[in-house]
Each structure stands twice: as structure tokens, then as C-alpha cells.
């Protein structure tokens, strides 16, 4: 999956979406994603494939199970395997950070 494909998919949620960060302050809810270590298959000094992996963070100001379920359904409907890694309350920012790895 390319950055653009992931961006287009996450944009269907109807909330702001960006790669890595937003310019300026933005109010939750929003989604930010980053590229993480790709899976590389190589042999004989050649990379045969390099599959991108991403970390997707849902940021909300209150626990929003409906939005989490919508994201998970979006991944499932598009046959994107995912792991839900963290569900963290950031007291200093007063936000929830829900992290998915795809």
C-alpha cells in the first residue's frame, strides 16, 4: 500500500488525516500515520520486494468506540491486516491516542 492509497482510504472516515503531523494546531478527532520499518525480501544481493508498514494513530479528546470500530471495519473491509497496539490517555495534552499497526 502506498502513502497515497492509505491517505485516500483514511480520508473516507470524514475526519482530518495527515502523514506524520499537521501544520498548526488541529482539534481532535484526527488521524495521523507514519511509515515504519518495511518488510524486505532479499536474496543474492537483490531486494525482490519491499512491503510498506504503517503506524496509524487515532487522536480523540474523549473515548470514541464508534470511531475506533469504523477504522477497524475500514481495515477489514479492505483486507488490511492490523494490530491494535496502544490505547493511551495523554494527561498533559488531554487526548486519547489509539495506535494501529498495518
Secondary structure, DSSP 8 states (H G I E B T S, - for coil): --HHHHHHHHHTTSSEEEES--SS---SSEEEEEEEEEEEEEETTEEEEEEEEEEEEEEESS--HHHHHHHHHHHHHTT---EEEEEEEETTTTEEEEEEE-
